[in-house]
Amino acid sequence: MKERSGSRAAVDERYAQWKSLIPVLYDWFANHNLVWPSLSCRWGPQFEKATYKNRQRLYLSEQTDGSVPNTLVIANCEVVKPRVAAAEHISQFNEEARSPFVKKYKTIVHPGEVNRIRELPQNSKIIATHTDSPDVLIWDVEAQPNRHAVLGATESRPDLILTGHQENAEFALAMCPAEPYVLSGGKDKSVVLWSIQDHISALGDSSSSPGASGSKQSVKTANEKESPKVDPRGIFHGHDSTVEDVQFCPSSAQEFCSVGDDACLILWDARSGTSPAVKVEKAHSGDVHCVDWNPLDVNYILTGSADNSVRMWDRRNLGSGGAGSPIHKFEGHKAAVLCVQWSPDRASVFGSSAEDGFLNVWDHEKVGKKKNSNVPAGLFFQHAGHRDKIVDFHWNSSDPWTIVSVSDDGESTGGGGTLQIWRMSDLIYRPEEEVLTELENFKSHLASCTPRN
């Protein structure tokens, strides 16, 4: 217990130091205390632009203790525009309070916990969720009725149920940028592919569609009307253990990749069958928790693992027979990496979050150019605002340097979670010459403002 309180004190000290630096490190920062932990947070569509801020949907989940139902929350978020927030304002927040920038807009009473949320790139009002079941649930969040999440409330009815897994599929979930396809991985060691468009035929005959057999538990509401079900386009076998994450190639609905507890990275091509196109054995020295495919350079793939590292792969170098090694290993986390994601704006930049409570931002083009040997190669920003494991984060494609991140604070604070929305200062990532010129101008401006004695 003494060791636990010692590490707690270290975290508190680190946090206090970080908080004092907010005005220097951030252009904008918002802290939102959550009553219940959330395992997933995602940006939805931007729906209003104004002079100083934009309004955007934000999707998150609430994992309750059963005293009230689990929910999928659609919030409205005010995103303050760059160089608008006053420095003294952004560092003044109460850790125990809800942020004025985040307001609940709609609640969906979810059948079971929400483990993962993914939005459809072609229409970000359509989202998929994973829960502790074999099915993937599809929701039209604008069409869904707002529900009051009280004990005994009837579960909301998904707009679509994607069937095909033989065991629970809890975390591996992706939506395709090229076409309205959905990808999932589960405990049955398989990767399953669906087209949302297939539901048009399923809707016409949902009672006798092939996937609607009595063996699967269908989700029903008070009026006992069933959600339409969709069968998969393909089921892909190649992993030897639970599939932890999946991702589409940004330019193709037929190419995708997956990672799992067997420490493998597998590339698939649906045009050439349901066996792996390329299998990288021992991609890491531990379970691989997450994978992302670079939307701006489709040759690069990231993986994050229980071995605390992030690895970057070039798919051109992943020959048959599992040959090929990562281009680079990014080693800056002190605990298992839970989430990796490329920036939607800069091809060489990505983020990684871990159980150590840090969200690191890296630039692989900075590898080999480091000036400080104490800093891990490629690391140029470390977000230390969370005091427990960061379970999910998402870059904002409408405001590319703005990130939403969420931590599960159960172990450190006795429950709940923390949602943070933040944008680092542009002085951190802009070209050095540009920044120095601006600071020089600022310095001369300050000199002219100095009061004379």
C-alpha positions in Angstrom: 0.0 0.0 0.0 2.9 2.3 0.8 4.3 1.8 -2.7 0.9 2.6 -4.2 0.7 5.9 -2.3 4.2 6.7 -3.3 3.4 6.3 -7.0 0.2 8.3 -6.4 2.3 11.1 -4.9 4.6 11.0 -8.0 1.7 11.2 -10.3 0.2 14.2 -8.3 3.6 15.9 -8.5 3.9 15.3 -12.2 0.3 16.6 -12.7 0.9 19.8 -10.7 4.0 20.5 -12.7 2.2 19.9 -16.0 -0.7 22.1 -14.9 1.6 25.0 -14.3 2.9 24.7 -17.9 -0.5 24.7 -19.6 -0.3 28.4 -20.7 3.0 27.7 -22.4 2.3 24.3 -23.9 -1.3 24.7 -25.1 -3.2 27.0 -27.4 -6.5 25.7 -25.9 -7.4 23.2 -23.2 -10.7 21.9 -21.8 -11.1 19.4 -18.9 -14.4 17.5 -18.5 -14.9 15.3 -15.5 -17.0 12.1 -16.2 -19.1 10.4 -13.5 -18.6 7.0 -15.2 -15.5 5.7 -17.1 -15.6 5.9 -20.9 -13.6 3.5 -23.1 -14.1 5.4 -26.3 -14.3 9.0 -27.6 -14.7 10.1 -31.2 -15.3 13.4 -33.1 -18.6 13.6 -35.1 -19.5 16.1 -37.7 -18.9 19.9 -37.3 -22.3 21.6 -37.5 -21.8 25.3 -36.8 -18.9 27.7 -37.5 -18.6 31.0 -35.7 -16.1 33.8 -35.3 -14.2 32.5 -32.3 -15.3 28.8 -32.1 -16.9 26.0 -34.0 -19.5 23.5 -32.7 -19.1 19.8 -33.3 -20.6 16.5 -32.3 -18.6 14.4 -29.9 -19.4 10.7 -29.2 -18.5 9.0 -25.9 -19.6 6.1 -23.8 -20.5 5.7 -20.1 -19.6 2.3 -18.5 -21.8 2.2 -15.4 -21.9 -0.1 -12.4 -25.4 -1.3 -13.3 -27.3 1.1 -11.1 -28.2 3.0 -14.3 -28.0 1.7 -17.9 -24.8 1.8 -20.0 -25.1 4.7 -22.5 -23.8 6.0 -25.7 -23.6 9.8 -25.4 -23.8 12.3 -28.2 -22.5 15.7 -27.0 -22.2 19.1 -28.5 -18.7 20.4 -28.2 -17.5 24.0 -28.6 -14.1 24.0 -30.1 -12.3 27.3 -29.6 -10.4 28.4 -32.7 -6.6 28.7 -32.7 -5.0 31.7 -31.0 -8.3 32.8 -29.4 -8.2 31.4 -25.9 -6.5 33.6 -23.3 -3.6 31.9 -21.5 -4.8 32.6 -18.0 -8.2 31.2 -18.9 -7.1 27.8 -20.2 -5.2 26.8 -17.0 -8.1 27.7 -14.7 -10.3 24.6 -14.5 -11.6 22.4 -11.8 -10.7 18.7 -12.1 -14.0 17.7 -10.4 -16.2 19.8 -12.7 -17.8 19.3 -16.1 -16.5 21.6 -18.8 -18.7 24.4 -20.1 -17.5 23.5 -23.6 -19.1 20.0 -23.5 -22.9 19.6 -23.3 -24.9 16.4 -23.6 -27.1 16.5 -26.6 -28.6 13.0 -26.8 -28.4 9.7 -24.9 -28.8 6.3 -26.3 -29.5 3.4 -23.8 -27.0 0.9 -25.1 -27.5 -2.8 -24.9 -24.4 -3.6 -22.8 -21.2 -1.6 -22.3 -19.8 0.5 -25.2 -16.2 -0.7 -25.7 -15.5 1.0 -29.0 -17.1 3.7 -31.2 -16.3 4.3 -34.8 -17.9 6.8 -37.2 -18.6 6.2 -40.9 -16.3 8.5 -43.0 -18.9 9.0 -45.7 -21.5 10.0 -43.1 -20.3 10.6 -39.6 -23.9 10.6 -38.2 -23.7 6.8 -38.7 -21.7 5.0 -36.0 -20.8 1.5 -35.1 -20.3 0.2 -31.6 -18.8 -2.9 -30.0 -20.1 -4.3 -26.8 -19.5 -7.6 -25.0 -21.3 -9.7 -27.7 -20.5 -11.2 -31.1 -22.5 -8.5 -32.9 -21.6 -5.1 -34.2 -24.3 -2.5 -33.7 -25.0 0.3 -36.2 -26.7 3.6 -35.1 -28.0 6.6 -37.0 -27.4 8.9 -34.1 -29.5 11.8 -35.5 -32.5 9.6 -36.1 -32.3 7.7 -32.7 -34.7 9.1 -30.0 -33.2 10.8 -27.0 -33.6 8.5 -24.0 -33.6 9.0 -20.2 -31.0 6.6 -18.8 -32.8 5.4 -15.6 -32.8 2.0 -14.1 -35.1 -0.3 -16.0 -35.2 1.9 -19.1 -35.8 0.0 -22.3 -32.7 -0.4 -24.4 -32.5 1.7 -27.6 -32.9 -0.3 -30.8 -29.9 -0.4 -33.2 -30.6 0.6 -36.7 -28.7 -2.5 -37.9 -27.0 -5.5 -36.4 -24.0 -7.0 -38.1 -23.7 -10.7 -37.4 -20.9 -13.2 -38.2 -18.7 -13.6 -35.2 -18.9 -16.9 -33.3 -17.6 -15.4 -30.0 -17.6 -11.9 -28.4 -16.0 -9.1 -30.5 -15.2 -6.4 -28.0 -12.6 -3.9 -29.3 -11.4 -4.4 -32.9 -13.6 -2.2 -35.1 -13.0 0.0 -38.1 -15.0 1.9 -40.8 -13.8 2.2 -44.4 -12.8 5.6 -45.8 -13.4 4.3 -49.4 -16.8 2.7 -49.1 -19.4 2.1 -46.4 -17.7 -1.1 -45.2 -17.3 -2.2 -41.6 -14.5 -4.4 -40.2 -14.3 -6.2 -36.8 -12.2 -8.7 -35.0 -13.0 -10.8 -32.0 -12.2 -13.6 -29.5 -13.1 -16.2 -32.3 -9.6 -15.2 -33.8 -11.4 -14.0 -37.0 -11.7 -10.7 -38.9 -15.1 -10.1 -40.3 -16.1 -7.7 -43.2 -19.5 -6.3 -43.9 -21.0 -3.7 -46.3 -23.7 -1.5 -44.7 -25.4 -1.3 -48.1 -26.2 -5.0 -47.8 -29.0 -4.1 -45.3 -31.2 -2.8 -48.1 -31.9 -6.4 -49.1 -32.0 -7.5 -45.5 -34.6 -4.9 -44.7 -36.9 -6.3 -47.4 -36.9 -9.7 -45.8 -35.5 -9.4 -42.3 -37.6 -12.3 -40.9 -35.9 -14.9 -43.1 -32.6 -13.4 -43.9 -29.8 -15.9 -43.4 -28.2 -14.2 -40.4 -31.5 -14.0 -38.5 -31.6 -17.5 -37.2 -32.8 -18.1 -33.6 -29.3 -19.1 -32.4 -28.3 -15.5 -32.1 -29.9 -13.3 -29.5 -31.6 -10.4 -31.3 -32.0 -7.0 -29.7 -35.7 -6.1 -29.0 -37.4 -3.1 -27.6 -40.7 -2.9 -25.8 -42.7 -3.3 -29.0 -40.6 -6.4 -29.8 -39.6 -5.1 -33.2 -36.3 -6.6 -34.3 -33.4 -4.7 -35.8 -32.5 -5.8 -39.3 -29.5 -8.0 -39.5 -26.7 -8.2 -42.1 -24.5 -11.1 -42.9 -20.8 -10.7 -43.6 -19.1 -10.3 -47.0 -16.2 -12.3 -45.7 -14.7 -14.0 -42.6 -10.9 -14.0 -42.5 -8.8 -16.6 -40.6 -5.1 -16.3 -39.7 -4.7 -15.2 -36.1 -4.0 -17.7 -33.3 -5.6 -15.6 -30.6 -8.0 -12.7 -29.9 -8.0 -10.0 -32.6 -7.4 -6.7 -30.7 -7.6 -4.1 -33.5 -8.3 -3.8 -37.3 -7.9 -1.0 -39.8 -8.7 -0.5 -43.5 -6.2 0.7 -46.1 -7.3 4.3 -46.6 -7.6 3.9 -50.4 -9.3 0.5 -50.6 -12.3 -1.4 -49.2 -10.7 -4.7 -50.1 -7.3 -4.3 -48.2 -7.0 -4.1 -44.5 -4.8 -5.2 -41.6 -5.3 -6.6 -38.1 -3.3 -7.2 -34.9 -3.9 -9.4 -31.9 -2.8 -11.2 -28.8 -0.7 -13.6 -30.9 1.7 -10.6 -31.5 1.1 -10.8 -35.2 0.4 -8.1 -37.8 -1.6 -9.4 -40.7 -2.4 -7.7 -44.0 -5.4 -9.0 -45.9 -6.7 -8.6 -49.5 -10.3 -9.7 -49.9 -9.9 -10.0 -53.6 -7.5 -12.9 -53.2 -9.5 -14.9 -50.6 -9.8 -15.1 -46.8 -6.2 -16.2 -45.9 -3.5 -13.6 -44.9 -1.9 -11.8 -47.8 1.1 -11.0 -45.5 1.7 -12.3 -41.9 4.3 -10.7 -39.7 5.0 -13.1 -36.9 6.4 -11.6 -33.6 5.6 -8.0 -34.8 6.1 -7.2 -31.1 7.4 -9.0 -28.0 3.9 -8.8 -26.4 0.2 -8.6 -27.3 -0.5 -6.0 -30.0 -3.3 -3.8 -28.9 -3.7 -1.3 -31.7 -3.0 -0.6 -35.3 -3.4 2.4 -37.7 -2.9 2.9 -41.4 -1.5 6.2 -42.6 -4.3 8.1 -44.5 -1.8 10.4 -46.2 0.9 7.8 -47.1 -0.6 4.3 -47.5 2.8 2.6 -47.3 3.0 3.2 -43.5 1.3 1.3 -40.7 1.7 1.8 -36.9 1.3 -0.8 -34.2 1.2 -0.4 -30.4 1.8 -3.2 -27.9 1.9 -4.4 -24.4 5.7 -4.3 -24.8 5.4 -0.5 -24.3 6.6 0.3 -27.8 5.1 1.7 -31.0 6.4 0.3 -34.3 6.2 1.7 -37.8 6.0 -0.6 -40.8 6.5 -0.1 -44.5 4.1 -2.5 -46.3 6.5 -2.7 -49.3 9.0 -4.4 -47.0 6.8 -7.0 -45.6 7.6 -9.9 -47.9 6.0 -13.3 -47.8 6.8 -15.7 -45.0 6.6 -13.0 -42.4 9.9 -11.4 -43.5 10.4 -7.7 -42.8 11.1 -5.7 -39.8 9.8 -2.3 -38.6 11.3 0.9 -40.0 11.5 2.3 -36.5 10.7 1.4 -32.9 9.3 4.3 -30.9 10.2 3.7 -27.3 8.9 6.5 -24.9 6.1 4.9 -23.0 6.6 3.1 -19.6 3.5 0.9 -19.9 1.3 -0.9 -22.5 0.4 1.2 -25.5 -3.4 1.2 -25.9 -4.1 3.5 -28.9 -2.1 4.8 -31.9 -3.4 7.2 -34.6 -1.8 9.1 -37.5 -2.5 12.8 -37.8 -5.1 13.6 -40.4 -3.1 16.6 -41.4 0.7 15.7 -41.4 1.8 12.5 -43.0 4.8 12.0 -40.6 3.0 12.9 -37.3 1.1 10.4 -35.0 0.0 10.1 -31.5 0.2 7.2 -29.0 -1.5 6.7 -25.6 -0.7 4.2 -22.9 -1.4 2.9 -19.5 1.3 5.2 -18.2 -1.1 8.1 -18.5 0.8 9.9 -21.3 -0.3 10.8 -24.8 2.8 11.2 -26.9 3.0 13.0 -30.2 5.7 11.9 -32.6 7.1 12.9 -35.9 9.0 10.1 -37.7 10.8 12.6 -39.9 12.5 13.9 -36.7 14.1 10.5 -36.0 17.9 10.8 -36.4 17.7 14.6 -36.1 17.4 14.8 -32.3 19.4 17.3 -30.4 18.6 16.1 -26.9 19.7 12.5 -26.2 17.3 12.3 -23.2 14.3 12.6 -25.4 13.1 9.4 -27.3 13.8 9.7 -31.0 10.9 11.3 -32.8 9.0 12.5 -29.7 8.2 16.2 -29.8 5.2 16.6 -27.4 3.9 14.8 -24.3 0.4 15.4 -23.0 0.5 14.7 -19.2 -2.9 15.9 -18.3 -4.4 12.5 -17.4 -3.6 10.9 -14.1 -4.4 7.3 -15.1 -4.4 5.1 -18.3 -5.5 6.9 -21.5 -7.8 4.4 -23.1 -8.7 6.3 -26.3 -8.0 9.5 -28.2 -9.0 11.0 -31.6 -7.5 13.7 -33.8 -10.1 16.2 -35.1 -10.1 16.1 -38.9 -12.1 19.4 -38.9 -9.5 21.1 -36.7 -6.4 18.9 -37.3 -4.2 19.8 -34.2 -7.1 19.4 -31.8 -7.3 16.1 -29.9 -9.9 14.6 -27.6 -8.5 12.0 -25.1 -10.1 10.0 -22.3 -8.7 8.2 -19.3 -10.2 5.6 -17.1 -9.5 6.9 -13.6 -11.0 4.0 -11.7 -7.7 2.9 -10.1 -6.5 6.3 -9.0 -9.5 8.2 -8.0 -12.1 5.5 -7.2 -14.2 5.8 -10.3 -15.1 8.0 -13.3 -13.0 9.2 -16.1 -11.5 12.4 -17.5 -12.2 13.7 -21.0 -9.8 16.3 -22.2 -9.9 18.4 -25.4 -6.7 20.2 -26.3 -4.6 21.8 -28.9 -0.8 22.2 -28.4 0.7 25.6 -29.1 1.6 26.0 -32.8 5.0 27.3 -31.7 5.8 23.6 -30.9 5.3 22.2 -34.4 5.8 25.1 -36.8 9.1 25.4 -38.7 11.9 26.6 -36.3 12.9 29.7 -38.4 9.2 30.8 -38.6 8.8 30.5 -34.8 12.1 32.3 -34.0 11.1 35.2 -36.3 7.7 35.5 -34.5 9.3 35.4 -31.1 11.8 38.0 -32.1 9.0 40.3 -33.2 7.2 39.6 -30.0 10.3 40.4 -28.0 10.7 43.8 -29.7 7.0 44.5 -29.1 7.4 43.6 -25.4 10.5 45.9 -25.2 8.4 48.8 -26.6 5.7 48.1 -24.0 8.0 48.0 -21.0 7.0 50.8 -18.5 9.8 53.3 -17.9 10.9 53.9 -14.3 
